[in-house]
């Protein structure tokens, strides 16, 4: 409950951005499947292309793997733009939707940490999370839309499904215009919690107030904190991703003017730093990250040993004790009923004899009692 207002605002921004990212991801996967299907159809009609990407037409081709994409910024401009805006919002780049709520959460987390040192570690984790977000979101965009196509399928991808771009455009507009909502919200960056747009301020006042308390905070610590968060989330994380995964588009292809500078910058950073991506891809750290730090492996092993072992013990108990008891009662009842059934012969003589024996037993019992 440290930053309730900022958290709710971030929930809204996050929902819009993630909805757009999932929609854009679906757009890419959909068109990759189309291109892969067309390549299969082309091969079935006798065109045999012996090239480096011939394996793309095999049935094991994964249309969802970013390793099979690349260079899609020029081929899917609407999807690439939506993915870029959504990524920027999740990263918290200045002036885009997620920035306002993310800064509010960071500021409130550190405000509490300054008052209570026990919250210092969670506050530090917030900044670390900002850097990680900047890295992995940039990595996703660069591997998918920057660089050269990694497969023949990626070379033939186009935005050919007309109904997909419409919701992407709408969600992009919402993410970009979240700054308007920031002007209507209670401020998250100062102690003046009584401020609200709907009380005594107009819309322009709300906008100015939010800009001032983010970028020109009178408190020196929070002023520096804002720009540290921006530096970590918008420069450090994306810069590392560019150094590892950046690259220029295929010769003769260009992205839209608002995306081409990002592609060019990623290519320059990648070439300048001279990272060997192949060595990185074959490193132990890369393997560990690819396997999610082996969490699933150890989790599955623990589950198999503990849960399956307990299930086997439970099954043995159920089979030998629970079912055994019930089956023992059942078999005993059957044996008794078999013996009792022998008394039922259907002969009147037998029944008269049993009645006489019964009367005799009663007579003897009465005699004993008397």
C-alpha positions as CSV (number, residue, x, y, z in Angstrom):
1,X,0.0,0.0,0.0
2,X,3.0,2.3,-0.4
3,X,2.0,3.7,-3.8
4,X,-1.7,2.7,-4.2
5,X,-2.6,5.4,-6.7
6,X,0.6,5.0,-8.8
7,X,0.1,1.2,-8.7
8,X,-3.5,1.4,-10.0
9,X,-2.4,3.8,-12.7
10,X,0.5,1.5,-13.6
11,X,-2.0,-1.4,-13.7
12,X,-3.9,0.5,-16.4
13,X,-0.8,1.4,-18.4
14,X,0.5,-2.1,-18.1
15,X,-2.7,-3.6,-19.2
16,X,-2.9,-1.4,-22.3
17,X,0.8,-2.0,-23.2
18,X,0.7,-5.7,-22.6
19,X,-2.5,-6.1,-24.5
20,X,-0.8,-4.3,-27.4
21,X,2.3,-6.4,-27.1
22,X,0.4,-9.7,-27.1
23,X,-1.6,-8.5,-30.1
24,X,1.5,-7.4,-31.9
25,X,3.2,-10.8,-31.1
26,X,0.2,-12.6,-32.5
27,X,0.4,-10.5,-35.6
28,X,4.0,-11.5,-36.1
29,X,3.4,-15.1,-35.4
30,X,0.3,-15.1,-37.7
31,X,2.2,-13.6,-40.6
32,X,5.2,-15.9,-40.0
33,X,2.8,-18.9,-40.3
34,X,1.4,-17.4,-43.5
35,X,4.8,-17.0,-45.0
36,X,5.8,-20.5,-43.9
37,X,2.7,-22.0,-45.4
38,X,3.3,-20.1,-48.7
39,X,6.8,-21.4,-48.8
40,X,5.5,-25.0,-48.4
41,X,2.9,-24.4,-51.1
42,X,5.6,-23.0,-53.4
43,X,7.8,-26.0,-52.8
44,X,4.9,-28.4,-53.5
45,X,4.5,-26.9,-57.0
46,X,8.0,-27.9,-58.0
47,X,10.2,-24.9,-57.2
48,X,13.2,-26.3,-55.4
49,X,15.4,-23.6,-54.0
50,X,18.7,-24.9,-52.8
51,X,19.9,-22.1,-50.5
52,X,21.1,-21.6,-47.0
53,X,17.5,-21.3,-45.6
54,X,16.1,-24.5,-47.2
55,X,15.6,-26.0,-43.8
56,X,13.0,-23.4,-43.0
57,X,10.4,-25.4,-44.9
58,X,10.7,-28.4,-42.7
59,X,7.8,-29.3,-40.5
60,X,9.8,-28.5,-37.4
61,X,10.0,-24.8,-38.2
62,X,9.0,-22.7,-35.2
63,X,7.1,-19.6,-36.3
64,X,7.1,-18.3,-32.7
65,X,10.8,-18.3,-32.2
66,X,12.6,-14.9,-32.5
67,X,15.6,-16.8,-33.7
68,X,13.7,-17.3,-37.0
69,X,12.7,-13.7,-37.4
70,X,14.7,-10.4,-37.8
71,X,14.4,-7.5,-40.1
72,X,10.6,-7.2,-39.8
73,X,10.6,-3.4,-39.2
74,X,10.5,-2.7,-42.9
75,X,8.0,-5.5,-43.6
76,X,5.5,-5.0,-40.8
77,X,5.6,-1.3,-40.0
78,X,2.3,-1.0,-38.0
79,X,3.1,-4.1,-35.9
80,X,6.7,-2.9,-35.4
81,X,5.5,0.6,-34.3
82,X,3.0,-0.9,-31.9
83,X,5.6,-3.2,-30.4
84,X,8.0,-0.3,-30.1
85,X,5.5,1.9,-28.3
86,X,4.3,-1.0,-26.0
87,X,7.9,-1.8,-25.2
88,X,8.7,1.8,-24.4
89,X,5.7,2.0,-22.1
90,X,6.7,-1.1,-20.2
91,X,10.3,0.2,-20.0
92,X,9.1,3.5,-18.7
93,X,10.6,5.8,-21.4
94,X,9.9,9.5,-20.7
95,X,6.5,11.0,-21.9
96,X,5.0,7.6,-22.7
97,X,2.2,6.0,-20.7
98,X,4.1,3.6,-18.4
99,X,6.7,6.3,-17.5
100,X,4.4,8.3,-15.3
101,X,3.1,5.4,-13.2
102,X,6.5,3.7,-13.0
103,X,8.2,6.9,-11.8
104,X,5.5,7.2,-9.2
105,X,6.1,3.7,-7.9
106,X,9.9,4.2,-7.8
107,X,9.6,7.6,-6.0
108,X,7.2,6.2,-3.4
109,X,9.3,3.1,-2.8
110,X,12.4,5.2,-2.1
111,X,10.4,7.7,0.0
112,X,9.4,4.8,2.3
113,X,13.0,3.4,2.2
114,X,14.4,6.6,3.4
115,X,12.0,6.6,6.3
116,X,12.5,2.9,7.1
117,X,15.8,1.2,6.1
118,X,14.0,-2.2,6.0
119,X,12.5,-1.2,2.7
120,X,15.9,-0.3,1.1
121,X,16.3,-3.7,-0.5
122,X,12.8,-3.7,-2.2
123,X,13.4,-0.2,-3.4
124,X,16.8,-1.2,-4.9
125,X,15.1,-4.2,-6.6
126,X,12.7,-1.7,-8.2
127,X,15.6,0.0,-9.9
128,X,17.2,-3.3,-10.8
129,X,13.8,-4.4,-12.3
130,X,13.8,-1.2,-14.4
131,X,17.2,-2.0,-15.9
132,X,16.2,-5.6,-16.6
133,X,12.9,-4.4,-18.2
134,X,14.8,-2.1,-20.5
135,X,17.1,-4.9,-21.5
136,X,14.7,-7.7,-22.2
137,X,12.1,-5.5,-23.9
138,X,14.8,-4.0,-26.2
139,X,16.2,-7.4,-26.9
140,X,12.7,-8.6,-28.0
141,X,12.2,-5.7,-30.4
142,X,15.7,-5.8,-31.8
143,X,15.7,-9.6,-32.4
144,X,12.4,-9.4,-34.1
145,X,12.4,-6.2,-36.1
146,X,16.1,-5.1,-36.5
147,X,19.0,-6.8,-38.2
148,X,18.7,-8.9,-41.3
149,X,16.1,-11.7,-41.7
150,X,17.5,-14.9,-40.1
151,X,15.4,-17.2,-42.3
152,X,13.9,-17.3,-45.7
153,X,10.4,-17.2,-44.2
154,X,11.2,-13.9,-42.4
155,X,12.2,-12.5,-45.8
156,X,8.7,-13.0,-47.2
157,X,6.7,-11.8,-44.2
158,X,4.2,-8.9,-44.9
159,X,1.2,-7.4,-43.1
160,X,-1.4,-9.0,-45.3
161,X,-4.2,-9.5,-42.7
162,X,-6.3,-6.3,-42.8
163,X,-8.1,-6.6,-39.5
164,X,-5.1,-7.0,-37.2
165,X,-3.6,-3.5,-37.5
166,X,-6.8,-1.7,-36.3
167,X,-6.7,-2.7,-32.6
168,X,-2.9,-2.1,-32.7
169,X,-3.4,1.5,-33.7
170,X,-6.1,2.0,-31.0
171,X,-3.9,0.5,-28.3
172,X,-0.9,2.5,-29.5
173,X,-2.9,5.7,-29.2
174,X,-4.0,4.8,-25.7
175,X,-0.5,4.1,-24.6
176,X,0.8,7.4,-26.1
177,X,-2.0,9.5,-24.6
178,X,-1.7,8.2,-21.0
179,X,0.1,11.4,-20.2
180,X,-3.4,13.0,-20.4
181,X,-4.5,10.6,-17.7
182,X,-1.5,11.6,-15.7
183,X,-2.7,15.2,-15.7
184,X,-6.0,14.0,-14.2
185,X,-4.5,11.8,-11.5
186,X,-3.5,12.6,-8.0
187,X,0.1,13.3,-8.0
188,X,2.5,10.5,-7.1
189,X,5.7,12.5,-6.8
190,X,5.1,14.9,-4.0
191,X,3.5,15.0,-0.6
192,X,0.7,17.2,-1.9
193,X,-1.9,14.5,-2.0
194,X,-4.8,16.9,-2.0
195,X,-4.1,17.9,-5.6
196,X,-6.5,16.5,-8.2
197,X,-7.6,17.7,-11.6
198,X,-11.3,17.3,-10.8
199,X,-11.1,19.5,-7.7
200,X,-10.0,23.0,-8.4
201,X,-7.5,22.8,-11.3
202,X,-8.0,22.7,-15.0
203,X,-6.5,20.3,-17.4
204,X,-3.5,22.4,-18.4
205,X,-2.6,22.9,-14.7
206,X,-2.8,19.2,-14.2
207,X,-0.4,18.5,-17.0
208,X,2.1,21.2,-15.9
209,X,1.9,20.0,-12.3
210,X,2.8,16.4,-13.3
211,X,5.7,17.6,-15.6
212,X,7.1,19.8,-12.8
213,X,7.0,17.2,-10.1
214,X,8.6,14.6,-12.3
215,X,11.3,16.5,-14.1
216,X,11.8,19.5,-11.8
217,X,11.2,18.0,-8.3
218,X,12.2,20.5,-5.6
219,X,13.6,17.7,-3.5
220,X,17.1,17.1,-4.7
221,X,17.1,13.4,-3.9
222,X,14.0,12.7,-5.9
223,X,15.2,15.0,-8.7
224,X,18.3,12.8,-9.0
225,X,16.3,9.6,-8.5
226,X,14.1,10.4,-11.5
227,X,17.0,10.8,-13.8
228,X,18.8,7.8,-12.4
229,X,15.7,5.7,-13.1
230,X,15.4,7.2,-16.6
231,X,19.1,6.5,-17.2
232,X,18.9,2.9,-16.0
233,X,15.6,2.0,-17.8
234,X,16.1,4.0,-21.0
235,X,19.9,3.9,-21.6
236,X,21.7,1.1,-19.7
237,X,19.2,-1.7,-20.4
238,X,18.5,-0.8,-24.1
239,X,22.2,0.0,-24.6
240,X,23.3,-3.5,-23.5
241,X,20.6,-5.0,-25.7
242,X,21.8,-3.0,-28.7
243,X,25.4,-4.1,-28.1
244,X,24.3,-7.7,-28.1
245,X,21.5,-7.9,-30.6
246,X,21.6,-4.7,-32.7
247,X,22.0,-4.7,-36.4
248,X,21.0,-2.9,-39.7
249,X,18.3,-4.0,-42.0
250,X,18.8,-5.9,-45.2
251,X,20.5,-3.8,-47.9
252,X,17.9,-1.8,-49.7
253,X,15.3,-2.0,-47.0
254,X,14.3,0.8,-44.6
255,X,11.9,1.1,-41.7
256,X,9.6,4.0,-41.1
257,X,11.3,7.3,-40.2
258,X,10.5,7.0,-36.5
259,X,12.0,3.5,-36.3
260,X,15.0,3.8,-38.7
261,X,17.2,5.9,-36.2
262,X,16.7,3.1,-33.6
263,X,17.8,0.5,-36.0
264,X,20.8,2.5,-37.1
265,X,21.8,3.3,-33.5
266,X,21.6,-0.4,-32.6
267,X,23.8,-1.3,-35.6
268,X,26.4,1.3,-34.6
269,X,26.4,0.3,-31.0
270,X,26.7,-3.4,-31.9
271,X,29.6,-2.7,-34.3
272,X,31.4,-0.3,-32.0
273,X,31.3,-2.7,-29.0
274,X,32.3,-5.6,-31.1
275,X,30.4,-8.2,-29.1
276,X,30.6,-11.8,-30.5
277,X,27.1,-12.9,-30.2
278,X,28.0,-16.5,-31.2
279,X,30.4,-16.7,-28.2
280,X,27.7,-15.3,-26.0
281,X,25.1,-17.7,-27.3
282,X,27.3,-20.6,-26.5
283,X,28.3,-19.5,-23.0
284,X,27.3,-21.1,-19.8
285,X,25.4,-18.0,-18.7
286,X,23.4,-18.0,-21.9
287,X,22.5,-21.7,-21.4
288,X,21.4,-21.0,-17.8
289,X,19.3,-18.1,-18.9
290,X,17.8,-20.1,-21.8
291,X,16.9,-22.8,-19.3
292,X,15.4,-20.2,-16.9
293,X,18.2,-20.7,-14.5
294,X,17.2,-24.4,-14.4
295,X,14.3,-23.5,-12.2
296,X,11.9,-25.7,-14.2
297,X,14.3,-28.6,-14.2
298,X,14.8,-28.6,-10.4
299,X,11.1,-27.9,-9.8
300,X,10.1,-30.9,-12.0
301,X,12.7,-33.1,-10.3
302,X,11.4,-32.1,-6.8
303,X,7.8,-32.5,-7.9
304,X,8.5,-36.0,-9.3
305,X,10.4,-37.1,-6.2
306,X,8.1,-35.6,-3.6
307,X,4.6,-35.5,-5.1
308,X,4.9,-38.7,-7.2
309,X,6.5,-40.5,-4.2
310,X,3.8,-39.3,-1.9
311,X,1.2,-40.4,-4.5
312,X,2.7,-43.9,-4.6
313,X,2.6,-44.2,-0.8
314,X,-1.0,-42.9,-0.8
315,X,-1.9,-45.4,-3.6
316,X,-0.4,-48.3,-1.6
317,X,-2.3,-47.2,1.5
318,X,-5.5,-46.9,-0.4
319,X,-5.0,-50.3,-2.1
320,X,-3.9,-52.3,0.9
321,X,-5.6,-50.6,3.9
322,X,-8.8,-48.8,2.6
323,X,-9.6,-51.2,-0.2
324,X,-8.3,-54.1,1.7
325,X,-10.6,-53.5,4.7
326,X,-13.6,-53.0,2.4
327,X,-12.8,-56.2,0.4
328,X,-12.3,-58.1,3.7
329,X,-15.8,-57.1,4.9
330,X,-17.2,-57.9,1.5
331,X,-15.6,-61.4,1.4
332,X,-16.7,-62.2,5.0
333,X,-20.3,-61.1,4.2
334,X,-20.3,-63.3,1.1
335,X,-19.1,-66.3,3.1
336,X,-21.7,-65.8,5.9
337,X,-24.5,-65.3,3.3
338,X,-23.4,-68.5,1.6
339,X,-23.7,-70.5,4.8
340,X,-27.1,-68.9,5.6
341,X,-28.3,-69.6,2.1
342,X,-27.9,-73.3,2.7
343,X,-30.6,-73.2,5.4
344,X,-33.2,-72.1,2.8
345,X,-34.1,-75.4,1.1
346,X,-37.7,-74.9,0.2
347,X,-38.8,-78.1,2.0
348,X,-41.7,-77.9,4.5
349,X,-40.3,-80.7,6.5
350,X,-37.0,-78.8,7.1
351,X,-39.0,-75.6,8.1
352,X,-41.1,-77.6,10.6
353,X,-38.0,-79.1,12.1
354,X,-36.4,-75.7,12.5
355,X,-39.5,-74.3,14.0
356,X,-39.6,-77.2,16.5
357,X,-36.0,-76.7,17.3
358,X,-36.7,-73.0,17.9
359,X,-39.6,-73.8,20.2
360,X,-37.4,-76.2,22.1
361,X,-34.7,-73.6,22.5
362,X,-37.2,-71.1,23.8
363,X,-38.6,-73.7,26.2
364,X,-35.1,-74.5,27.6
365,X,-34.3,-70.8,28.0
366,X,-37.5,-70.2,29.9
367,X,-36.8,-73.2,32.1
368,X,-33.4,-71.9,32.9
369,X,-34.7,-68.4,33.7
370,X,-37.4,-69.9,36.0
